[in-house]
Amino acid sequence: MRGELRACAGGVVRGTPSDQGGGGGAEPTPALQPRDLELRVVPHAVAAALIVREHYLHAMCAGARLSFGVFAGERLAGAVALNAGPVGGPRLADGATTRDCLSLARLWLADDLPRNSESRVLALVVRALRRHTAVRFLVSYADPAAAPGGVPHVGYVYQAAGWLYTGLSEPQPLFDLGDGRPVHTRSIASVWGTHSKPFFEARGLHVREVPTVGKHRYVSFVDPTWRARLRVPVLPYPKTGGERRGDRGGAA
């Protein structure tokens, strides 16, 4: 999949200074606009380094299938990571298989990017997948238990981009392997090959299950003709009561 997308640039328009006549000097560089951002496929390690350092979770998603860098000129100013997502993702659409669906698992953009950059980047991701892959739809989640800056995530970035809200997902338990750090079972399985509690307890690791709440689930159809296949109701967007710009930490 990465090879198919390597040449995708997302239709970038860059502003450059031009000389003025009459000794007026160079015009100031135009302010960066969301349309100036470029999406490029990057190695997973490049996206992971940025996400681990800057995203509020400080962890790369497990099983990344495709990673994009978000560039402002030649500056890497953000990253997007897609993975296969939860097992139930394909069940959201009639006839879907794991090949038809990806999860937008991580999105981080620099704070100094202009307003509405999130919507622009999400649109570029959908456009790239539509042009260069057979992916039919994307799923992403906003974790209401995560509250960077004191405001719970409800997924404003997806609302602004016109994604469909389909309610709360089933809660997925986290495991604490004794270090006090809750980890998703998928991340544990990607490292150990299993998330079986007896497996860890047989090796002297005390496993504690950490209860969680469901996450706000959003869907975007890369292939618009698949919209009619959606098997769950589309619901009104959730609000926190304190309207604000979506957090730059993005997807959980």
C-alpha positions in Angstrom: 0.0 0.0 0.0 2.8 2.4 0.8 4.3 1.9 -2.6 1.0 2.8 -4.3 0.9 6.1 -2.4 4.5 7.1 -2.6 3.9 9.6 -5.4 0.8 11.2 -3.8 1.3 14.9 -2.9 -2.2 15.9 -2.2 -2.4 18.8 -4.7 -0.2 21.4 -2.9 -0.1 25.1 -3.7 2.9 26.9 -2.2 3.3 30.7 -1.8 6.7 32.1 -2.6 8.1 35.7 -2.3 8.3 37.7 -5.5 10.4 40.8 -6.3 8.8 44.2 -6.5 9.9 46.8 -9.0 11.2 50.2 -8.1 13.4 49.1 -5.3 10.5 48.1 -3.1 12.2 44.9 -2.1 10.7 41.5 -1.8 7.1 41.1 -0.8 6.6 39.4 2.6 6.0 35.7 2.4 2.2 35.1 2.4 0.8 33.6 5.6 0.6 29.8 5.6 -2.9 28.6 4.6 -4.4 25.1 5.1 -4.4 24.6 1.3 -0.6 25.0 1.4 -0.1 21.8 3.5 1.2 18.8 1.8 0.7 15.1 2.6 3.5 12.6 1.9 3.9 9.0 2.7 6.7 8.6 5.2 8.4 5.6 6.9 6.6 4.5 10.1 9.7 5.3 12.1 9.5 9.0 11.0 5.8 9.3 12.0 6.3 7.3 15.2 9.2 9.6 16.4 7.0 12.7 16.0 3.9 11.1 17.5 5.7 9.6 20.5 7.2 13.0 21.2 4.2 15.3 20.6 0.9 13.4 20.7 -0.8 13.5 24.1 -0.7 9.7 24.3 3.0 9.6 23.6 2.7 6.3 21.9 2.5 5.1 18.3 -0.5 3.0 17.4 0.1 -0.7 17.2 0.2 -2.3 13.7 0.5 0.8 11.7 -0.4 0.1 8.0 0.3 3.5 6.5 2.0 6.7 7.8 1.8 10.2 6.4 3.8 13.2 7.2 2.2 16.6 7.0 4.5 19.2 5.5 4.5 23.0 5.6 7.0 23.7 2.9 9.9 21.3 3.8 9.1 21.4 7.5 7.5 18.2 9.0 4.6 19.8 10.9 2.4 16.8 11.6 1.8 13.1 11.3 -1.0 10.7 10.6 -1.0 7.0 11.2 -3.5 4.5 10.0 -3.9 0.9 11.2 -6.3 -2.0 10.8 -8.3 -0.7 13.8 -10.6 -2.8 16.0 -12.0 -6.2 14.9 -15.5 -4.7 14.7 -14.6 -2.0 12.2 -15.6 -3.9 9.0 -18.9 -4.8 10.6 -20.0 -1.2 10.3 -20.7 -1.7 6.6 -22.5 -4.5 4.8 -20.2 -6.8 2.9 -17.0 -5.1 4.2 -13.8 -7.1 5.0 -10.6 -6.1 6.7 -9.3 -4.9 3.4 -12.0 -2.3 3.0 -11.5 -0.5 6.3 -8.7 1.4 8.0 -8.7 3.2 11.3 -7.2 6.7 11.6 -5.4 5.9 14.8 -3.1 9.0 15.3 -3.3 12.6 14.1 -1.0 15.3 15.4 -0.4 18.8 14.0 1.9 21.5 15.2 0.1 24.3 17.2 1.3 27.0 14.9 -0.5 25.7 11.8 -3.5 27.8 10.7 -7.0 27.2 11.8 -8.9 24.4 9.9 -5.6 22.6 9.2 -7.1 19.4 10.7 -10.0 19.5 8.2 -7.6 20.0 5.3 -5.4 17.1 6.4 -8.3 14.7 6.9 -9.5 15.7 3.4 -6.1 15.0 1.9 -6.0 11.6 3.6 -9.3 10.6 2.2 -8.3 11.9 -1.2 -5.1 10.0 -1.2 -6.8 6.7 -0.2 -9.5 7.2 -2.9 -6.9 7.8 -5.6 -4.3 5.2 -4.7 -5.9 2.4 -2.7 -9.0 0.1 -2.5 -9.9 1.3 1.0 -13.6 2.0 1.2 -14.0 3.8 4.5 -12.2 5.1 7.5 -13.1 4.8 11.2 -11.7 7.0 14.0 -12.3 7.4 17.6 -12.3 10.3 20.2 -11.7 9.1 23.7 -13.9 11.1 26.2 -11.6 9.9 29.0 -8.8 11.9 27.5 -9.0 15.5 28.3 -5.8 17.5 27.3 -6.3 21.0 28.5 -9.2 20.0 30.7 -11.7 19.5 27.8 -12.9 16.0 27.1 -12.4 14.7 23.5 -15.6 14.5 21.5 -14.1 14.6 18.0 -14.5 18.2 16.9 -11.8 17.7 14.2 -14.0 15.0 12.6 -17.2 17.1 13.0 -15.5 20.0 11.2 -14.5 17.6 8.4 -18.0 16.2 8.0 -17.4 12.7 9.2 -20.5 10.7 10.3 -21.0 10.2 14.1 -22.1 6.7 15.0 -22.2 6.8 18.7 -20.0 5.2 21.3 -18.0 2.1 20.6 -17.9 -0.9 22.9 -15.5 -0.3 25.8 -12.1 -2.0 25.3 -10.3 -3.0 28.5 -6.7 -2.0 29.1 -4.1 -4.2 30.8 -1.7 -3.1 33.5 1.3 -5.5 33.5 2.5 -4.3 36.9 4.2 -1.0 36.0 1.1 1.1 36.6 0.8 2.0 32.9 -2.4 0.9 31.2 -1.8 -0.5 27.7 -4.3 -1.5 25.0 -4.5 -5.3 24.5 -3.7 -4.8 20.8 -0.4 -3.1 21.7 0.4 -5.9 24.1 -0.3 -8.6 21.5 1.9 -6.8 18.9 4.9 -7.1 21.3 4.2 -10.4 23.1 2.1 -12.2 20.4 -0.8 -12.6 22.9 -2.8 -10.7 25.5 -3.8 -13.9 27.4 -3.8 -13.2 31.2 -2.7 -16.8 32.0 0.3 -16.4 29.7 1.6 -13.4 31.7 0.7 -14.8 35.1 2.6 -18.0 34.3 5.6 -15.8 33.8 5.2 -14.0 37.1 3.5 -10.9 35.8 0.4 -9.8 37.6 -2.1 -8.5 35.1 -4.7 -6.1 36.2 -7.6 -5.2 33.9 -8.3 -1.5 33.7 -11.9 -0.6 33.0 -12.6 2.0 30.3 -15.5 3.8 28.7 -16.6 3.6 25.1 -15.1 6.1 22.6 -16.9 8.4 20.2 -16.8 6.7 16.8 -16.7 8.6 13.5 -16.8 7.2 9.9 -15.8 8.7 6.6 -16.5 6.9 3.3 -13.6 7.0 1.0 -15.8 5.5 -1.6 -19.1 7.5 -1.4 -21.1 4.7 -3.0 -20.5 2.7 0.2 -22.5 5.2 2.3 -25.6 3.2 1.8 -23.9 0.2 3.3 -23.6 1.8 6.8 -25.2 -0.6 9.3 -25.5 1.7 12.3 -27.5 5.0 12.7 -25.9 8.3 12.1 -26.4 10.4 15.3 -26.2 14.1 16.1 -22.6 15.3 17.0 -21.8 15.2 20.7 -20.8 18.4 22.4 -18.9 19.2 25.6 -20.8 22.3 26.4 -17.6 24.3 25.9 -17.2 24.8 22.1 -13.6 25.0 21.1 -11.2 24.0 18.4 -10.4 20.3 18.2 -7.3 19.3 20.1 -4.2 19.0 18.0 -3.5 15.6 19.6 -6.2 14.3 17.3 -7.2 10.6 17.1 -6.9 8.3 20.1 
